[in-house]
């Protein structure tokens, strides 16, 4: 399963990197250098604006024929473990990803999974929702009611693409995913949202630590009312990509 926070608990990745966007007019990348410490519960670096979105959409230098090229260069990586053993990080060749992002006409879809028997499902290691369709592709929500082995004290949620949908994987669609759980007392959702994903791995994408089990079972909260639990998936397909 490919999930946010896919490191082993206790391991920390100390990374220095450069994020950039290609200027077609000047024939060069423009960007910034940064560093961040990644761990099992913190898989995203701090956000940085490379270029305002409206400026990008109007630009003829960065956006050519609906194509925008982003780059990342890993300058240095150190991994520390609980036992302080040195970890060898192999250097890989630079990869270029061309993103074809539509300016309009995004494909959006929402699916709500209402479970009236959550306490029965809680005895199972993992559960899948019924299959639903967005953008002509079949999806389902995966849930680990008692947590995954990497994060046993949290509810684990992920979104899966139907394993038979090889065409979607080959096209490397650019998508954004939001998974939510409803607080049935307040009527509000607790949500987690990905950034733009250049593809969806067949083994899923989500969060090991979506919500602490302590909060899920807290009777003063409304995430679990008797045996009822409501989850929601929002999917937006922006375009496609390929390797350059």
Buried (B, 14 or more C-beta within 10 A) or exposed (E): BEBBBEBEBEBBBEBBBBBBBBBBEEEEBBBEEBEEEBBBBBBEBEEEEEBEEEEBBEBEBBBEEEBBBBBEEEEEBEBBEEEEEEEEEEEEEEEEBBBBBEEEEBBEBEBBBEBEEBBEBBEEEBBEBEEBEBBEBBBBBBBBBBBBEBBEEBBBBBBBBBEEBEEBBEBBBBBBBBBBBBBBEEEEBBEBEBEBBBBBBBEBBBBBBBBBBEBBEEEEBBBBBEEBBBBBBBBBBBBBBBEE
